[in-house]
């Protein structure tokens, strides 16, 4: 009886075993064999390819980044999934929230990489992350309106150090002050700027003057003269400085006109550096120092929904009477969560964490798409290095196969842990 059933079972299993051998077993065996050959594949290289894994700086960077991925990405995604799963149980629109959080799982890694390449774009008008960063920054520290403005040698201004400009001579009551600048495109002028107005001397001893863009669009005009088509430097700050101390200050109007009190008589007029500070352009998310955390953030965005759904399923199976008994005994919500909910969800959390650890060991798509060429070495991971070593311009299939074997060796302990845990759960 058993013999007949074994033959039938073998007949049914044979196609699957053939496919498994062709698609899994043979590639693994051949990769191990190829890892001991040289670049051409004709000579025996011994352990040289494996030595390269620990001596080549690029590969060592990939190993270090993989360690960062394994530690942080699964932990953060699992923690967020746990928080979302617990909190959505208490809100009426929890199902809709879960749907929104889980939706990124429907997007391929390639599409997610393209999305976050745009999100992290350095230009605030395109990159959402930098648009937010610039908006928050400018709320508390507004950028200047004239970042590249400067005087010409023929102008009555000179460098005052630290990015400021001062008049070449002290100003006197009864003499209008002229503060001409160039270097600002008319299209970049403040929206409220109006044609500059040439002022006359104030009769009460105050100091008056005009700060304007000494440039006539289309040509024409004279230097140091307020021409009809030239615009005032609306909002520029003007200071009167004597013996290194600011004795008075004023802000130019839309027509560039400003007025200082009589105490400014005999002082030099300074345009402080704050007028010319470069605008804040946000964070270099894809630079060498932030590219790996930035890509990990995109991974968490995709996989936190996966963690949330699995944890929510485990949460739904918890015995509610235990939670209610703890509350009756005086435990607050944090104590219930920390001492009852989390320990009872430990098997589910382990499944999620181990699954994500195996997943991030093979991460490739997001790093390849998001990291620009200038930062790809800094964001490098083992799967990407395997691709670059095997199919790059200077391909070395020996090193590429050694990296593949290393990845297999890293995955096996995590996989064995998962199998043992599943068997223990099955015996209960």
C-alpha positions as semicolon CSV with decimal commas, in nm:
position;residue;x (nm);y (nm);z (nm)
1;X;0,000;0,000;0,000
2;X;0,274;0,247;0,093
3;X;0,482;0,160;-0,210
4;X;0,204;0,250;-0,452
5;X;0,141;0,580;-0,279
6;X;0,511;0,666;-0,281
7;X;0,528;0,620;-0,657
8;X;0,222;0,841;-0,704
9;X;0,359;1,104;-0,467
10;X;0,695;1,100;-0,649
11;X;0,518;1,142;-0,984
12;X;0,332;1,447;-0,859
13;X;0,640;1,596;-0,692
14;X;0,878;1,537;-0,983
15;X;0,784;1,848;-1,192
16;X;0,817;2,071;-0,886
17;X;1,150;1,910;-0,792
18;X;1,283;1,956;-1,145
19;X;1,188;2,324;-1,144
20;X;1,333;2,369;-0,796
21;X;1,658;2,208;-0,900
22;X;1,684;2,411;-1,221
23;X;1,589;2,747;-1,073
24;X;1,730;2,723;-0,718
25;X;1,971;2,437;-0,653
26;X;2,173;2,459;-0,976
27;X;2,228;2,840;-0,956
28;X;2,342;2,810;-0,594
29;X;2,586;2,527;-0,670
30;X;2,721;2,700;-0,979
31;X;2,762;3,033;-0,795
32;X;2,966;2,860;-0,524
33;X;3,180;2,694;-0,793
34;X;3,221;3,018;-0,992
35;X;3,326;3,210;-0,680
36;X;3,653;3,014;-0,676
37;X;3,745;3,108;-1,035
38;X;3,919;3,420;-1,164
39;X;3,769;3,707;-1,363
40;X;3,790;3,523;-1,694
41;X;3,643;3,205;-1,546
42;X;3,926;2,988;-1,676
43;X;4,166;2,986;-1,382
44;X;4,136;2,884;-1,019
45;X;4,150;3,186;-0,785
46;X;4,117;3,008;-0,452
47;X;3,995;3,239;-0,178
48;X;4,107;3,560;-0,354
49;X;3,751;3,660;-0,441
50;X;3,645;3,617;-0,078
51;X;3,946;3,817;0,039
52;X;3,831;4,098;-0,188
53;X;3,505;4,115;0,007
54;X;3,695;4,236;0,313
55;X;3,974;4,437;0,149
56;X;3,796;4,629;-0,127
57;X;3,668;4,964;0,010
58;X;3,357;4,965;-0,210
59;X;3,250;4,619;-0,098
60;X;3,323;4,699;0,267
61;X;3,098;5,004;0,236
62;X;2,825;4,777;0,096
63;X;2,866;4,538;0,392
64;X;2,848;4,826;0,641
65;X;2,538;4,970;0,473
66;X;2,373;4,628;0,474
67;X;2,433;4,608;0,849
68;X;2,267;4,952;0,889
69;X;1,973;4,835;0,680
70;X;1,927;4,512;0,879
71;X;1,935;4,695;1,212
72;X;1,721;4,999;1,140
73;X;1,481;4,933;0,849
74;X;1,299;4,624;0,992
75;X;1,297;4,771;1,343
76;X;1,145;5,103;1,238
77;X;0,892;4,943;1,001
78;X;0,783;4,692;1,267
79;X;0,757;4,960;1,537
80;X;0,546;5,183;1,312
81;X;0,330;4,887;1,214
82;X;0,271;4,806;1,581
83;X;0,181;5,167;1,663
84;X;-0,055;5,194;1,366
85;X;-0,221;4,860;1,443
86;X;-0,286;4,950;1,808
87;X;-0,404;5,305;1,741
88;X;-0,635;5,217;1,451
89;X;-0,830;4,986;1,680
90;X;-0,950;5,292;1,870
91;X;-1,066;5,516;1,586
92;X;-1,382;5,495;1,383
93;X;-1,209;5,535;1,048
94;X;-0,935;5,281;1,129
95;X;-1,011;5,068;0,821
96;X;-0,966;5,365;0,588
97;X;-0,639;5,455;0,761
98;X;-0,511;5,097;0,724
99;X;-0,600;5,105;0,355
100;X;-0,404;5,427;0,304
101;X;-0,099;5,297;0,493
102;X;-0,107;4,964;0,308
103;X;-0,148;5,119;-0,038
104;X;0,230;5,166;-0,100
105;X;0,260;4,785;-0,097
106;X;0,074;4,787;-0,430
107;X;0,354;4,995;-0,583
108;X;0,660;4,821;-0,724
109;X;1,006;4,900;-0,587
110;X;1,092;5,063;-0,919
111;X;0,793;5,298;-0,904
112;X;0,859;5,377;-0,537
113;X;1,221;5,457;-0,623
114;X;1,114;5,700;-0,893
115;X;0,865;5,864;-0,656
116;X;1,123;5,917;-0,383
117;X;1,387;6,030;-0,629
118;X;1,149;6,318;-0,697
119;X;1,057;6,360;-0,330
120;X;1,425;6,404;-0,239
121;X;1,504;6,634;-0,534
122;X;1,731;6,920;-0,428
123;X;1,520;7,186;-0,600
124;X;1,239;7,293;-0,361
125;X;1,001;7,355;-0,651
126;X;1,021;6,983;-0,741
127;X;1,123;6,798;-0,425
128;X;0,851;6,771;-0,162
129;X;1,097;6,706;0,122
130;X;1,297;7,020;0,046
131;X;0,983;7,225;-0,015
132;X;0,876;7,143;0,342
133;X;1,227;7,206;0,479
134;X;1,253;7,543;0,304
135;X;0,902;7,642;0,412
136;X;0,976;7,565;0,778
137;X;1,315;7,735;0,764
138;X;1,185;8,050;0,599
139;X;0,906;8,073;0,856
140;X;1,165;8,137;1,127
141;X;1,452;8,284;0,922
142;X;1,339;8,446;0,600
143;X;1,584;8,453;0,312
144;X;1,713;8,785;0,183
145;X;1,573;8,940;-0,131
146;X;1,907;9,032;-0,288
147;X;2,146;8,735;-0,252
148;X;2,382;8,828;-0,537
149;X;2,360;9,207;-0,526
150;X;2,690;9,402;-0,519
151;X;2,827;9,745;-0,610
152;X;3,046;9,831;-0,907
153;X;3,386;10,002;-0,866
154;X;3,232;10,331;-0,985
155;X;2,968;10,318;-0,711
156;X;3,015;10,499;-0,378
157;X;3,019;10,167;-0,191
158;X;3,296;9,925;-0,096
159;X;3,320;9,592;0,084
160;X;3,266;9,619;0,457
161;X;3,376;9,263;0,536
162;X;3,163;8,962;0,615
163;X;2,950;9,013;0,305
164;X;2,841;9,371;0,390
165;X;2,898;9,693;0,196
166;X;2,968;10,043;0,335
167;X;2,991;10,388;0,184
168;X;3,341;10,502;0,093
169;X;3,291;10,832;0,275
170;X;3,088;10,933;0,585
171;X;2,750;11,090;0,508
172;X;2,653;11,445;0,596
173;X;2,321;11,610;0,666
174;X;2,204;11,804;0,363
175;X;2,362;11,554;0,118
176;X;2,136;11,284;-0,028
177;X;2,285;10,934;-0,002
178;X;2,306;10,714;-0,309
179;X;2,332;10,337;-0,263
180;X;2,331;10,179;-0,610
181;X;2,375;9,804;-0,658
182;X;2,379;9,561;-0,949
183;X;2,364;9,183;-0,977
184;X;1,988;9,130;-0,932
185;X;1,783;9,027;-1,233
186;X;1,480;9,255;-1,271
187;X;1,257;8,946;-1,272
188;X;1,399;8,849;-0,930
189;X;1,321;9,181;-0,766
190;X;1,061;9,187;-0,484
191;X;0,702;9,200;-0,607
192;X;0,643;9,532;-0,432
193;X;0,942;9,711;-0,591
194;X;0,855;10,040;-0,762
195;X;1,057;10,279;-0,981
196;X;1,333;10,431;-0,770
197;X;1,292;10,790;-0,654
198;X;1,577;11,038;-0,634
199;X;1,547;11,233;-0,308
200;X;1,658;11,580;-0,206
201;X;1,829;11,674;0,117
202;X;1,611;11,681;0,429
203;X;1,581;12,025;0,590
204;X;1,562;11,897;0,949
205;X;1,910;11,740;0,959
206;X;1,798;11,386;0,891
207;X;1,983;11,168;0,641
208;X;1,784;11,063;0,336
209;X;1,884;10,849;0,043
210;X;1,790;10,596;-0,219
211;X;1,894;10,233;-0,254
212;X;1,820;10,110;-0,603
213;X;1,911;9,863;-0,875
214;X;2,144;10,063;-1,099
215;X;2,050;9,875;-1,413
216;X;1,812;9,976;-1,691
217;X;1,643;9,683;-1,863
218;X;1,707;9,701;-2,237
219;X;2,015;9,919;-2,201
220;X;2,071;10,286;-2,151
221;X;2,090;10,473;-1,824
222;X;2,390;10,617;-1,642
223;X;2,581;10,476;-1,343
224;X;2,517;10,643;-1,007
225;X;2,208;10,814;-1,148
226;X;1,850;10,712;-1,066
227;X;1,703;10,653;-1,412
228;X;1,325;10,635;-1,469
229;X;1,311;10,260;-1,538
230;X;1,533;10,153;-1,248
231;X;1,367;9,990;-0,945
232;X;1,409;10,062;-0,577
233;X;1,551;9,790;-0,349
234;X;1,231;9,738;-0,155
235;X;1,291;9,616;0,202
236;X;1,670;9,643;0,207
237;X;1,813;9,724;0,553
238;X;2,034;10,033;0,590
239;X;2,251;10,101;0,897
240;X;2,448;10,404;1,012
241;X;2,779;10,291;1,168
242;X;3,019;10,500;1,372
243;X;3,331;10,353;1,537
244;X;3,205;10,003;1,462
245;X;2,871;10,058;1,636
246;X;2,529;10,088;1,476
247;X;2,382;10,425;1,572
248;X;2,069;10,409;1,354
249;X;1,896;10,185;1,104
250;X;1,614;10,203;0,852
251;X;1,439;9,996;0,588
252;X;1,403;10,118;0,230
253;X;1,053;10,155;0,091
254;X;0,915;10,021;-0,237
255;X;1,083;10,309;-0,421
256;X;1,415;10,252;-0,243
257;X;1,390;10,568;-0,029
258;X;1,508;10,552;0,334
259;X;1,545;10,808;0,611
260;X;1,787;10,803;0,907
261;X;1,774;11,032;1,212
262;X;2,010;11,325;1,259
263;X;2,230;11,109;1,483
264;X;2,358;10,940;1,165
265;X;2,537;11,261;1,059
266;X;2,907;11,183;1,007
267;X;2,859;10,804;1,014
268;X;2,918;10,557;0,735
269;X;2,615;10,389;0,580
270;X;2,631;10,012;0,578
271;X;2,424;9,754;0,394
272;X;2,454;9,454;0,632
273;X;2,529;9,104;0,509
274;X;2,176;8,988;0,598
275;X;2,056;9,168;0,286
276;X;2,271;8,941;0,066
277;X;2,245;8,604;0,239
278;X;2,200;8,315;-0,006
279;X;1,851;8,162;0,007
280;X;1,811;7,838;0,198
281;X;1,781;7,556;-0,056
282;X;1,694;7,274;0,179
283;X;1,873;6,955;0,276
284;X;2,093;6,748;0,048
285;X;1,888;6,434;0,104
286;X;2,076;6,238;-0,162
287;X;2,420;6,356;-0,055
288;X;2,683;6,116;0,083
289;X;2,580;6,158;0,448
290;X;2,199;6,127;0,417
291;X;2,143;5,906;0,115
292;X;2,122;5,578;0,311
293;X;1,880;5,712;0,579
294;X;1,675;5,869;0,299
295;X;1,642;5,540;0,112
296;X;1,560;5,356;0,436
297;X;1,280;5,611;0,486
298;X;1,134;5,518;0,146
299;X;1,152;5,149;0,238
300;X;0,970;5,210;0,567
301;X;0,704;5,404;0,376
302;X;0,642;5,095;0,163
303;X;0,664;4,819;0,424
304;X;0,513;4,974;0,737
305;X;0,171;4,885;0,594
306;X;0,273;4,521;0,557
307;X;0,384;4,512;0,921
308;X;0,066;4,687;1,032
309;X;-0,166;4,437;0,860
310;X;0,008;4,131;1,007
311;X;0,025;4,281;1,355
312;X;-0,339;4,393;1,335
313;X;-0,437;4,033;1,252
314;X;-0,249;3,911;1,558
315;X;-0,400;4,186;1,768
316;X;-0,750;4,081;1,668
317;X;-0,685;3,736;1,813
318;X;-0,576;3,855;2,158
319;X;-0,807;3,753;2,445
320;X;-0,982;4,075;2,540
321;X;-1,061;3,955;2,888
322;X;-0,692;3,976;2,982
323;X;-0,672;4,337;2,868
324;X;-0,992;4,427;3,053
325;X;-0,874;4,247;3,368
326;X;-0,554;4,449;3,366
327;X;-0,749;4,773;3,333
328;X;-0,980;4,670;3,618
329;X;-0,673;4,603;3,835
330;X;-0,563;4,964;3,779
331;X;-0,318;4,937;3,490
332;X;-0,308;5,239;3,262
333;X;-0,304;5,208;2,882
334;X;0,074;5,230;2,856
335;X;0,117;4,949;3,112
336;X;-0,140;4,735;2,931
337;X;0,040;4,793;2,604
338;X;0,391;4,728;2,740
339;X;0,321;4,437;2,976
340;X;0,037;4,251;2,804
341;X;-0,016;4,353;2,440
342;X;0,349;4,348;2,327
343;X;0,445;4,018;2,504
344;X;0,140;3,842;2,363
345;X;0,218;3,977;2,015
346;X;0,580;3,863;2,038
347;X;0,535;3,569;1,792
348;X;0,375;3,796;1,533
349;X;0,637;4,067;1,584
350;X;0,909;3,805;1,536
351;X;0,753;3,692;1,207
352;X;0,734;4,048;1,078
353;X;1,084;4,137;1,194
354;X;1,249;3,827;1,048
355;X;1,061;3,861;0,719
356;X;1,174;4,221;0,681
357;X;1,532;4,131;0,775
358;X;1,547;3,875;0,495
359;X;1,390;4,129;0,262
360;X;1,639;4,409;0,334
361;X;1,937;4,177;0,293
362;X;1,837;4,155;-0,074
363;X;1,746;4,523;-0,119
364;X;1,848;4,647;-0,463
365;X;1,580;4,838;-0,652
366;X;1,539;5,136;-0,420
367;X;1,913;5,195;-0,385
368;X;1,974;5,162;-0,759
369;X;1,694;5,403;-0,852
370;X;1,708;5,664;-0,574
371;X;2,082;5,711;-0,519
372;X;2,233;5,939;-0,786
373;X;2,559;5,843;-0,951
374;X;2,757;6,079;-0,729
375;X;2,628;5,909;-0,410
376;X;2,576;5,552;-0,526
377;X;2,907;5,437;-0,376
378;X;2,803;5,583;-0,040
379;X;2,460;5,412;-0,056
380;X;2,598;5,086;-0,190
381;X;2,459;4,754;-0,059
382;X;2,557;4,394;-0,128
383;X;2,282;4,321;-0,383
384;X;2,370;4,635;-0,578
385;X;2,741;4,555;-0,558
386;X;2,666;4,204;-0,684
387;X;2,500;4,360;-0,989
388;X;2,781;4,610;-1,044
389;X;3,053;4,347;-1,005
390;X;2,880;4,097;-1,231
391;X;2,745;4,320;-1,507
392;X;2,941;4,646;-1,487
393;X;3,195;4,780;-1,735
394;X;3,473;4,584;-1,562
395;X;3,270;4,276;-1,475
396;X;3,427;4,016;-1,247
397;X;3,190;3,721;-1,215
398;X;3,420;3,563;-0,958
399;X;3,375;3,852;-0,715
400;X;3,007;3,877;-0,805
401;X;2,956;3,508;-0,725
402;X;3,143;3,548;-0,396
403;X;2,907;3,832;-0,300
404;X;2,611;3,610;-0,389
405;X;2,747;3,333;-0,164
406;X;2,800;3,587;0,116
407;X;2,439;3,700;0,084
408;X;2,325;3,337;0,099
409;X;2,530;3,280;0,414
410;X;2,378;3,590;0,575
411;X;2,023;3,483;0,492
412;X;2,056;3,120;0,609
413;X;2,083;3,193;0,987
414;X;1,779;3,421;0,976
415;X;1,589;3,162;0,774
416;X;1,682;2,880;1,015
417;X;1,572;3,091;1,310
418;X;1,238;3,149;1,140
419;X;1,193;2,776;1,066
420;X;1,273;2,679;1,426
421;X;1,034;2,938;1,559
422;X;0,757;2,816;1,328
423;X;0,814;2,457;1,440
424;X;0,794;2,560;1,805
425;X;0,468;2,738;1,735
426;X;0,336;2,429;1,558
427;X;0,399;2,209;1,864
428;X;0,193;2,431;2,091
